[in-house]
Amino acid sequence: MVGANPKFQTSDHVGQVTPPGATRHASTRVAQHGAGSHRWRWLALLSALVPLSLVLVQCGKAPNAEMLAANSQTSGDTFDDRFPTPQFNDRFSGANEPFVPRQSSDAPRKRMAEAAPYRVASLAPTAPYQRPAREQQTTLVSLKSSAFPYLGNIPRTDEPFLNVSNGDRRGHRGLGGKVFWQDETYNDNRVLMHVPENFDVRKPGVIVVFFHGNGATLERDVRDRQLVPQQISDAGVNAVLLAPQLAVDAADSSAGKFWQRGGLKRFVTESSEHLARLYGDPGTARAFANMPVVIVGYSGGFVPAAWSLEVGGLGNRVRGVFLLDAVYGELDKFASWIVNNRSGFFVSAYTRYTKRHDNELMQMLKEKGIAIAEDMDGPLRPGSVVFVETPEGVTHRDYVTHAWTENPVKEVLVKMAATPALTRMAAGTPSPASR
């Protein structure tokens, strides 16, 4: 009966109501079947639980027989085969084995350090920071103290420099009678500045002031054709360059503001702040402002060179003068500086175009007891005076790059640097480290 239909069996014995008067018969059945009463209680309990279990199975979506059969198919491994029990001797040495402590591998860290594009911080002391090498810097800078514009007088005549007018336009009539207009020829106040990559402001150094010749511009001629910045860099000396624009592309040697007393000093002082910024450290402006100066004059640049020696205001800070086929006049000013400044050097290289004037200057110096050398074979020392005649075939136009030697500016700077006394910092000048 139980196995045949449990649902209906439960309905007959659990859900059925006993009618009145049936008590005696029921008790008699109980007495007769006392041994089976417990069985009926279990059947009643099971009849209540079976429907509930069916509901739970349906709600939980239990897998069907095929799914259970598939899941029961294993490789035949036991639980122990798949999950072995850890062995003690896998982690610890046995009684007869030496204990070797486990050491962490540095290989991953090494690979990270080699691949990392950054510097890993360290608590260990490191070497002092080395400032990376700078690239050389060459640029044009406008300065108020540059040669032009110039609104003053010509010193020798005390007449206005701008002595021609055409309406609102003003100009200067040169020695040959040609008029050069201010807006075309005397209105460029730019200065070519150059700081080599190896220049070190902490070491003794010099400022090279280069006065170009007639018919020149800073970019086309001084920088690209005459290679003055490159010659300074190639010399390997601790020097920087200042080259002011004079008359623009004109046959004129006017000195402009360098005619004025203190003109060279104001020029160097104003330039020092720009050189410091170009160098990469604005705090070094004072060091630049106190550096010794070497004046280089080519051709028509002899006028600003001579007047800078006479009234420029730098005194014995001018440690050298180098003239490149440039002694066309102003002999008295050159002779006076040589005689009164025996701590600097003077070099004049010349062709047949200036030979007469160079011979005159040599004679003036000999009369004053100044020793003269006529070649560049010896070293440059304080007080050296050298005149070098170059052979036929050397052209005036190419003289800045081809004189008695290739790249003569470089050659003179190399000889100068071989004598430390010529590049020693001016007395009393504080070094950047002591500021």
Secondary structure, DSSP 8 states (H G I E B T S, - for coil): -TTT-HHHHHHHHTS----TT-HHHHHHHHHHTGGGHHHHHHHHHHHHHHHHHHHHHHHTT---HHHHHHHT---S--HHHHS----GGGTS--TTS---------HHHHHHHHH-SS----SS------------EEEEEE-TTSS-S--SEETTTTEES--EEETTEEEEE-TTS-EEEHHHHS---EEEEEE-TT--TTS--EEEEEE--SSB-IIIIIITTS-HHHHHHHHT-SEEEEEE--SBTSS----GGGGSTTHHHHHHHHHHHHHHHHHT-GGGHHHHHT--EEEEEEGGGHHHHHHHHHHSS-GGGEEEEEEES--SS-HHHHHHHHHH-TTSEEEEEE-TTTHHHHHHHHHHHHHTT---B-SS-S---TT-EEEEE--TT--STTTTTBSSSBSHHHHHHHHHHT-HHHH---TT---GGG-
